[in-house]
Amino acid sequence: MRKIYYLKTCDTCKRILKSLPNTEGFAFQDIKEQPLTVAQLEAIHALTGSYEVLFSKRAKLYKERNMKDEVLSEADYKRYILEHYTFLNRPVIVVDDQVFVGNSPKVVAQAIAALS
């Protein structure tokens, strides 16, 4: 599978997508317009092995709900990601059996290398 989950209104996602070489043949899914399904999230989880990796602690709702003081389980992370798109750490770039989650320079560099 070659797919990118992103938010088209996110400037960081836009910048990263522009920097990626050779995205021809990828399916792009704006997670606000087309929310992640349980099956899609579970498929990504199978590649990462962790819902926490997929969870964004930078999300506005994370701060508004004072979630930093909560102890969240894997089930909690999954539920929150499915509840609201902003909880997904993005972009999520799936290249066959590899997945690149988030916008850290290291992750973006790895994704670029995988696509080159």
Buried (B, 14 or more C-beta within 10 A) or exposed (E): EEBBBBBEEBEBBBEBBEEBEEBEEBEEBBBBEEBBEEEBBEBBBEBBEEBBBBBBEEBEEBEEEEBEEEEBEEEBBBEBBBEBBBBBBBBBBBBEEEBBBBBEEEBBEBBBEBBE
